[in-house]
Amino acid sequence: MLANLKQMAELVDVFSRNGTKKTYKKGDFIIRPGEQPPGVFYIIHGLVKAYDVSRYGEENLLIIRKQDEIFPLIWALTGQERRITYQALASTTTLEITRQKFEQEITRHTDAIAPLLDMTIEMYRLHSERILNLEYRTVRERLISFLLTMGARFGARSNEGLVIEAPLRHQDIASSINATRETTSRELSSLMKKGLITKTNGFYILSNVSVLRSMLS
């Protein structure tokens, strides 16, 4: 990471001084389908799913934003954004400022640029991993790779294994690994039967990360 604690605090301060606090329940739309973003959001706590909808009406998961991240990141930095939907995946609180104010503050407080660069690099890394993931020939390999990536981003250690603390629907996983929902469900069930993953309280748990990694080598 490029940013230090002081630089991250500077970015948070930009939103704290200028932002409007907003709270969303799980399932609430923050930016609706086809809606122009009303502003730039900083996540105080919670999770926000970014997705688009295919011509067939299927949701295509793009990224899940978490605490201490901002969205829509590309629009905030460039003013250009595809028509992407942002929806709360859990109880979420944000600070919202206009893009004009965001630009003004970032120009004045240049220390806040480093954490923005970190977020941009992380987004690039995640999308690159998703592209590389599609090179795996089998759905199972793509699924395992996806789960390991999510574990690295949202994982928390527990007695049961690595808990992916983000609710993942079968459709979200299927769209990310270029598979049908039915095939994805079947492969998830197979990994569960092998004791490699479990699911508790809506969260997947990677019971044996080393074995899962070995299945990709």
C-alpha positions in Angstrom: 0.0 0.0 0.0 1.2 3.5 -0.8 -0.8 5.5 1.7 0.1 5.9 5.3 -2.2 6.5 8.2 -1.9 10.3 8.0 -2.8 10.3 4.3 -5.8 8.1 4.9 -6.9 10.3 7.7 -6.7 13.3 5.2 -9.0 11.5 2.8 -11.5 10.7 5.6 -11.3 14.3 6.8 -12.3 15.5 3.3 -15.6 13.6 3.6 -16.1 14.3 7.3 -15.9 18.1 6.8 -18.0 18.2 3.7 -20.1 15.1 3.6 -23.7 14.3 4.3 -24.1 11.1 6.4 -26.6 8.6 4.9 -27.7 5.2 6.2 -28.9 2.4 4.0 -30.6 -0.9 5.0 -29.5 -4.2 3.3 -31.0 -4.2 -0.2 -31.4 -0.5 -0.5 -30.3 1.1 -3.8 -27.7 3.8 -3.3 -27.3 4.5 -7.1 -30.3 3.1 -9.0 -30.1 1.4 -12.4 -29.4 4.0 -15.1 -29.2 6.8 -12.6 -26.4 9.4 -12.8 -24.3 9.3 -9.5 -25.5 12.1 -7.2 -22.1 12.3 -5.6 -19.0 10.5 -4.3 -19.5 8.2 -1.3 -17.1 7.2 1.4 -18.1 4.0 3.3 -18.0 4.5 7.1 -19.1 0.9 7.6 -21.0 -1.7 5.6 -20.7 -3.3 2.1 -21.8 -2.0 -1.3 -22.2 -4.2 -4.4 -21.5 -2.7 -7.8 -23.1 -4.5 -10.7 -24.6 -4.0 -14.2 -27.4 -5.9 -15.8 -27.0 -7.9 -19.0 -29.3 -7.7 -22.0 -30.8 -10.9 -20.7 -31.7 -9.3 -17.4 -29.0 -11.0 -15.3 -26.9 -9.2 -12.7 -23.2 -9.1 -13.4 -21.2 -8.5 -10.2 -18.3 -6.1 -10.8 -16.9 -5.4 -7.3 -17.9 -5.2 -3.7 -16.9 -2.0 -1.9 -16.1 -2.2 1.8 -15.4 0.1 4.8 -12.9 2.9 4.1 -13.4 2.8 0.4 -15.1 5.2 -2.0 -17.4 4.8 -4.9 -18.1 5.3 -7.8 -14.3 5.5 -8.0 -13.8 5.9 -11.7 -16.5 8.6 -11.9 -15.1 10.4 -9.0 -11.7 10.6 -10.6 -12.6 11.1 -14.3 -16.3 12.0 -14.5 -16.8 9.0 -16.7 -18.9 6.1 -15.6 -20.9 3.3 -17.1 -24.4 3.0 -15.9 -23.6 0.9 -12.9 -26.0 0.0 -10.0 -24.8 0.3 -6.4 -26.7 -1.5 -3.7 -26.2 -2.1 0.0 -25.2 -5.7 0.8 -25.5 -5.0 4.6 -26.5 -2.2 6.8 -24.3 0.6 5.5 -23.4 4.2 6.5 -21.8 6.6 4.0 -20.6 10.2 3.7 -21.6 11.8 0.4 -20.1 14.9 -1.2 -20.6 16.3 -4.7 -18.0 15.5 -7.3 -17.3 19.2 -7.7 -16.5 19.5 -3.9 -14.5 16.2 -4.1 -12.3 17.6 -6.9 -11.8 20.9 -5.1 -10.8 19.2 -1.8 -8.4 16.7 -3.4 -6.7 19.5 -5.3 -6.2 21.4 -2.0 -5.3 18.3 0.2 -2.9 16.4 -2.0 -2.1 13.9 0.8 -5.5 12.4 0.2 -4.4 11.3 -3.3 -2.3 8.3 -2.1 -5.2 6.3 -0.7 -7.2 7.0 -3.8 -4.3 5.5 -5.8 -4.3 2.5 -3.5 -8.0 1.9 -4.2 -7.5 2.3 -8.0 -4.6 -0.2 -7.9 -6.7 -2.6 -5.9 -9.6 -2.3 -8.3 -7.2 -2.9 -11.3 -5.7 -6.0 -9.5 -9.2 -7.5 -8.8 -10.3 -7.0 -12.4 -7.0 -8.4 -13.7 -7.4 -11.5 -11.4 -11.0 -11.9 -12.7 -9.7 -12.0 -16.3 -6.9 -14.4 -15.4 -9.4 -16.6 -13.6 -11.3 -17.1 -16.8 -8.2 -18.9 -18.2 -8.9 -21.9 -16.0 -10.5 -24.6 -18.1 -13.0 -26.0 -15.5 -15.7 -24.2 -13.6 -14.4 -25.8 -10.4 -11.0 -24.2 -10.9 -12.6 -20.8 -11.6 -14.8 -21.1 -8.6 -11.9 -22.0 -6.3 -9.9 -19.1 -7.6 -12.8 -16.7 -7.1 -13.3 -17.9 -3.5 -9.6 -17.5 -2.7 -9.7 -14.0 -4.1 -12.7 -13.1 -2.0 -11.1 -14.7 1.0 -8.0 -12.5 0.6 -10.2 -9.4 0.4 -12.9 -10.1 3.0 -11.5 -13.0 5.0 -11.5 -13.2 8.8 -9.9 -16.1 10.6 -12.1 -18.3 12.8 -12.0 -21.8 14.3 -13.8 -23.1 11.3 -11.4 -21.5 8.8 -11.3 -18.3 6.7 -14.7 -16.6 6.8 -15.6 -14.5 3.7 -17.4 -11.7 5.5 -19.4 -10.7 2.4 -22.8 -12.3 1.5 -22.3 -14.0 -1.9 -25.3 -15.1 -3.9 -25.0 -18.0 -6.4 -25.8 -15.6 -9.2 -23.0 -13.2 -8.1 -20.5 -16.0 -8.1 -21.7 -17.5 -11.4 -21.5 -14.2 -13.2 -17.9 -13.7 -11.9 -16.7 -17.1 -13.1 -18.6 -17.1 -16.4 -20.8 -20.1 -15.5 -24.4 -20.9 -15.2 -26.1 -20.6 -11.8 -26.9 -24.3 -11.9 -23.4 -25.4 -12.6 -22.0 -23.0 -9.9 -24.5 -24.4 -7.4 -23.4 -27.9 -8.2 -19.7 -27.1 -7.8 -20.3 -25.3 -4.5 -22.2 -28.4 -3.3 -19.3 -30.6 -4.4 -16.7 -28.5 -2.5 -19.0 -28.7 0.6 -19.3 -32.4 0.4 -15.5 -32.7 0.3 -15.3 -30.5 3.5 -13.4 -27.8 1.8 -16.0 -25.0 2.3 -19.0 -24.5 4.5 -21.6 -21.8 4.8 -22.8 -20.3 8.1 -25.1 -17.2 8.6 -24.9 -16.5 4.9 -21.1 -16.4 4.8 -18.9 -19.0 3.0 -16.0 -20.4 5.0 -12.9 -21.7 3.4 -12.2 -24.7 5.7 -8.8 -25.6 4.1 -7.2 -22.8 2.1 -4.0 -24.8 1.4 -5.9 -27.7 -0.2 -7.9 -25.3 -2.3 -4.8 -23.6 -3.5 -3.2 -27.0 -4.3 -6.2 -27.7 -6.6 -5.1 -24.8 -8.8 -1.5 -25.8 -9.1 
